[in-house]
Amino acid sequence: MLDSVARLPQYSARHEVVCEALGENLEARLADGDPDYLRRNLPTSLATVLASVVAYERYVDECGPPSCLGGYSVGQWTALYAAATLDFRTLVEVVTRRAKLMDACLENQNTGMLAVIGLPLRPLEALCAEFAGRGLYLRPSTINCPGQYSLSGTLEAIEQALAELAPLHPKRLLRLPLQGAWHCDLLAPAARAFAEYLDTLTLAMPNVPMVDNVTGTWLDAAALRATLATHLHRPVLWERCVRTLLEDGCTEVVEVGPGELLTRFGFFLDRKVRFRCYRPGVP
């Protein structure tokens, strides 16, 4: 996750701040390849933020600042950093507190996430509603692009969903290697605690327009703290975010950070628009 940015000049100082918050050497732990460590919320959140920030800073040096911003899940905080809402040390502190609250909320609960590829959203919503009537908790948690979704809930509900969705012949059903059921109402207590924490912070208004995961529309800066707290227990409306960008005239969407998943989502939304993944030092 850090290989593409580890040689950049900004990396060492940024990595030091992350290691201080984490209480261990993040790069060394990731290099160990321990699958249990890679499932943990806190180190993966901090690694995502570190890789994204360092790559973004190099992108701005090479290409100039963007006209608007968006971030996916914890990446919404990286986007806020890019919009000068908070400094890097505060960003790391916020992401650390966020992850710890999420983990504590779901501690000792058997929860997880299921990726569903190749089915429409409507039957997934219907299944979740049916499960609720049967006392099983399962909810849509990310709406990425047509045919690309995730569901969050209890492991019992996920196992039942695997059995009941298979006859619909999806392209793929995949239990995600994550530690909890993110972006669903099981995290409502964490969202309330996070809201109280955010009230203690000084956050500047974003200096460029941003799309918001919670609504899929432009972020309402006046409701910034409330939106960021709600973000913990509401689905990520990424498809709607990208469509908002395109409807407002965006002709190029650049993914900056680890992986290229968001770029691939874009291909399913509008092939006339250029979606590309930026890698430092790669033409």
N, C-alpha and C positions, 0 to 999 in steps of 0.2 A: 504493500500500500504506500510505503514511503520511498520506494526506490527511485521514482521519477523526480523527486524533489530533494533528495538527501544531499546532493552535491551543489545545490544552489546556495549562494552566499547568505541568504536570509534564514536558511534552515537551522543552523546551530543554535542561534539565540532563541528562535521560536521553540525548538525541541526542548531546550533547557527549561523554559517556562512550563511546558506540558509535563515534563518529568517531575518538576517540583510539585505540581498539583496532583499528579498520579502517585507520587511517592516511590517511583521506580523508573528504570530506564525503559521507555516505551519501545524504542527501536530494537533494543536487545531482546525484549520479551516477544515482540512480533517475529523476530528472526528465529526464535525457538520453534515456531510453528505449532505451538500447543493448541489443538482445536478447541479446548474448553476456554482458553484465554481469548481466542478469536470470537467466541460467542458472547463474551461479556460486554455489557452496554457501555460502561465507562471508558475502557481503553479504546474500543472501536469508535466511539463518539469523538474522543480526543484525537485519535489518529486521522479520522475523516476531516476534522477541523484543521489540523496541522497541515495535512497534504493539500487541502483546498486553499488555505490562506497563502501558503508559500507559492503554490502554482499561480494563484490569482495575482499576487504581487509581481511575479515575473511577467504574466500576461499583460498587465498594465504597462510595465516598462517597455515591452515589445510592441504592443498594439494600441495602447491608450485606454482610457477608462470606458466602460460600457455606458450606453444610454439608459439602460434599465437593468434590474436585477431580479433574480429569483433563486430560492434555495429549496432543496428537497429534504423534508424532515429536519434533522439537526442542521442540515445545510442552510436552513433559513437563518440560523444564527451567523453562519459564515457570511451570508449575503448582507446581514445587518452590519457586520464588521466592514465589509466592502463599502457600505453606504455611510461609513463614518459615524454610526450610531454608538459604538463603544470601541475601546482600545483592545489590543490583543490580550493583555493580561486579564482584563475584565471578561472578555469572551471566554477564555479558558475557565475562569472561575464560574461563570454562568453555566457553561456546558457541564462542568463537574457537578455543580449543585443539581442541575436538571437530571442527570443520569442517576445520581444517588437517590433522589426523591422517587424516580420511576422504579428503581430497583427495590427500595424499601416498601413501596406500595404493593408490589407483587411478590414480595418475599414469602416463601412457603406456600405459594399458590402454583398449581400446575397449569401453566398457560403457555401459549406459543402463537405462531403465525403460519399460515398456509398460503402459498402462491398458487394462483389459478390462472392458467394461460390457455387462451383459445375458446373461452365461453363468453357470452354476453353478460352484462352486469345484472340484468333483471332476474334471471333464475338464481343468481347468488343472493340477491336481496330477498327473494322469496324463500329460499332455504333458511336464511338467517331468521326471518320472521316465523317460519314454521318451527325452527329449533326453539325459539323463545317460548312458544306454546308448550313445548315439551320439557321446559326447564333447562335447556342447554344454551350456553352463552357463546354466540359467534356473531361478529359484525364485520362489514367491509372496513378496511383500515387504510388502504392506499388504492386510489383510482388513477392509474398511470397513463393509460391510453386504451383504445378499444381492444378488448381481449386480454388485457394485462392488469390483474388485480391481486390484492392480498386480503386475507381474512384474519382477524385476530379473535382469540377466545380461549376457552379452556381446552386442555388436551383431549378431554373426553369428547367435546364438540368437534374438534379437529379430526379425530379418528372417525367419528360418525360421518363427517362431511366427506372425507376421503372415500368412504364406502358409497355414499349416496350421489356424489358427483361423478364417479367413474363411469356409470352407465350413460352419461351425457356426452362422453367421448371428448373430453378436453384434450388439447395438445399436450398439456403437462399439469400435474398436480405435484407440488413440492413442499414438504415441510421445511420452513426456513430455519437456518442454523442461528437462531436468535434466542436470547435468554427470557423473553417475555412477550406479552401481548400488547404491542405498542399501538398508539393512536386509536384507542377505544375507551369506552366509559369505565372500564376497570381501573383506569388511571385518574378518574375524577378526583379522588383525595390528593393525589400528587399534584394535580393542576391547582387545587386550592392552596396548597402549601407553596407552590412555585409562585403563585400570584402574590402572596404575602412577601416572599423574598424579592420579587421584582419591584415591589413598591419601595424597597430600600435603596434601589440603584438609581443613578443618574444616567439616563439614556437620551442621547440627542435625537432629533428628528432625522430620518434618512435623507441624504442629500441627493438621491436620485429615486425615481419611481421604482417600487418593488411589488411583485405579485405575492399574494398571501395564500399559503397552503390551506388555511381554514375555509376561506370563502371562494378561492379560485379567481378572485378579482384583485384589483389594486389594493395594496395595504392601506388601511385607514390609520394614518399616523396618530390621529387623536385618540385612537383606541389601542395603541401599540401594546401596552402591558397586558390588557385583558385578552387581546388576540393571541399573544405569545403564550399565555398561561393555558388558554383554551386549546391551543395547538397540541398539547400533550394528549388530550383525550378525544380529539376529533380526527376524522379521516384526512389523509393528505390528498387534496384534490388537484393532483399534478396535471391531469389532462386539461382541466379547466384553466389552470394557471397558464399553460402553454397557449391555449386558444385565446386567452386574454391578450397575451403578447402579440399573437398573430393578427387578431382583430384590430389592434391598434397600430398595425403597419410594420411590425418587426419582420425583417426579411432574412436575418441570420441569428441563430441561437448557438452559443458557444458553451459547451460544458467544460468547466474548470474544476479539476479535482480527481480523486482516484476513480478508475473505472470509466466505462463509456455507456452505462445502462441508460442514462437519461437521453443520450443521443439516439440510441436505438428506439426508445419510446417515440421520439420525434418523428421517425420515419413512418410510423403508423398514423400520424396526425395530419401531415401535409408534406407531400414529396416535392412540392414546388419551392418550399422554403429550405434553406441550407441549414442543416443541423450538423455541427462538427464538434469534435472532442479536442481540446487543446492539451498538448503535452510539451512541457518546457524542453527546448532544444531539438524538437522534432518538427521538420518542415510541414 
